[in-house]
């Protein structure tokens, strides 16, 4: 049965612990997956990740990224939703290492933008990545995000301070550039 918000190859599905929790715990404890994430340098327990799954709300919306046949690829979120201002922070990761570089993250970001703008009625999404994360930079740009700034040496990650690149996607710009 189809459910969630679908693209051509993926869907953003509601989190279901029995289907998604084990993968999330495994991926968030894999140093390859968390190399560019702000989390992951401390062990993530099943209990801690279950607590994260349970916090999903009107202002913290998190989806599982799945193929249309239901294979779990990663996670995508719309965080700190401010309905008054029409803004939110976004982020995603593909945890399935064998699926990196296949465009699943970009498609998930595009479906997430559709959901944020057309379903939630937001007007602006913010996102970012650590300096050097070329996959995230490319995914954000392909979705239509524009880099608006950089915090130099903002985050400590694996032995060095990393820049934090900031991006914005405006609903009107996204709509104007969206492919039918």
N, C-alpha and C positions, 0 to 999 in steps of 0.2 A: 504494500500500500504506500503510495507517495504521500509525503507530508514534508512540511518545511517550505522554504523559498528556493526555487530551482533556477539553475542556469542551464547551459547546454550539456555540461558533463558532471556538475556537482549540485548538491543541495546544502543549504544551511538548515540543519535539523535541530529540534529541541534537544537539550542535554538529557540523556537517560543514563543514570549511573550503571545500570546493568549492561549497557551497550558501549559506553564511552569511558567509564572511570578507569578501568585497567590500562587502556592505551594512554590516557592522560598521565597517569602516574609513571608509566614506563618512559614516555617521551620526556617528561619533565625531570627525569633522573638520567637522561642520556646527554652527556657533554656535547655531542655533535649537534643535537637539537637546540640546546640552550646556549650555544656559543654566543649568539647575538641577542638573547632575551635578557631582560633585567632580572628575571628569576632563574633558578636552576643551579646556582652555585652552592646551595645548601640542600640537603636531601629533602624531598617532598614525600611525605607519608600518605598512605591511602586515606587516613583520617583527615589530614589537612586538605587534601584535594576534594574529599567528600564535602567538607565544610565550604569550600569554594563553590562547588556545584550547588549547594543549598542556598547560597547568597544571591542567586540570580533573582532579579526583581525588575520593576519598571525602569530603574535607573542603571541597572547592571545586567545587560542582556548578552548572554553567551550562547553561541551555537556550536554544534559539532559540524565540521566540514566532512561531508560524505560524498562518495560517488553516487550516481543515480541508482546503482544496484545495492547501495547500503554499506560499502566499505568505508570505514572511518579513516580519514586522512589527517585531520588536525582540528584546530579550534579557531573560532573567530568571534570577537566581541565588540560590543558597543558599550562603552563605559562612561560613567559620570554624566549620564543623560540629563540635560537641563532643558526641560520642556519650555520654560519661560523664555529663555534666550535662544532656544532651537539649536543647541550645540551638544556635541558629545566627543569623546575620545575613542579611537578605534585601534584595534590590533588583531593580528592573526599569526598563526604559525602552522606550517605543515610538519607534523611530527613523523610521518611516514617517510623516512630518508630516501627510500627508493622512488618516491614520487616527487622529489625536489626537481625543479627546473622544467616541469611539464606544464606550467601555466595554471595549475589548480589554485594557487594562492591568489593570482590575479583575478581569476574568475570568481573566487569567493569574495574578494574585495569589491568587485563590481556588483555582485548580488547583494552584499551587505550595504553598499551605497544605495541601491534601489530601495531596500527595506527601510533604511534610515530616512531617506528623503520622501519616498512615496507612501510608505505605510505609517511611519512615526511622525512625519511632517517636520523633520528637522531641517535646518537651513545651512548648517556648517559642521563638517567633521574635521577633527584634528587627529594627527597621527605622528609618528616619528620612528627613527631608528638610530642605532649606535653607528658612529662613524666607521666606515669600512664595510658595512652590510650592503653589498651591491644587490643582492637578491631583493631585499626589502625596498631599497631605493627604486629599483626598476618596477616592482609591483605597484608601488604607490604612484609613480609617474604614469604607468600604463592605465591606471584607474582614473587619473585626472588630477590627483593631488599635486599641489605646487609647493616647493620648498620655500618657507617664509623666514627661516632663521636657523641659527645654530648656537647652542650653548657649548662653548669650548670646555673640554675636560669635565663634563658634567657628571659622569657615572664611573665608578670604579668597577672594572670587569676584568677578571683573570689577569691580574698583574699590572694593569695600566689604567689611567684615566682615559675615558672615551668621550668624544664629542657626542652630543645629542642633537640630531638634525630634526627640525620641526616642519611639518607639512600641514596644509589646509586644503580641503575640498569643499567648494561652495555649491549648493544645490543648483543654482541657476547656471553656473558654468558647466556642471556635470550634465544637466539636461540639454544644454546647447550642443555639447560634444558627444552625447550618447549615440551609439549606433542603434538603429531601429531593430 
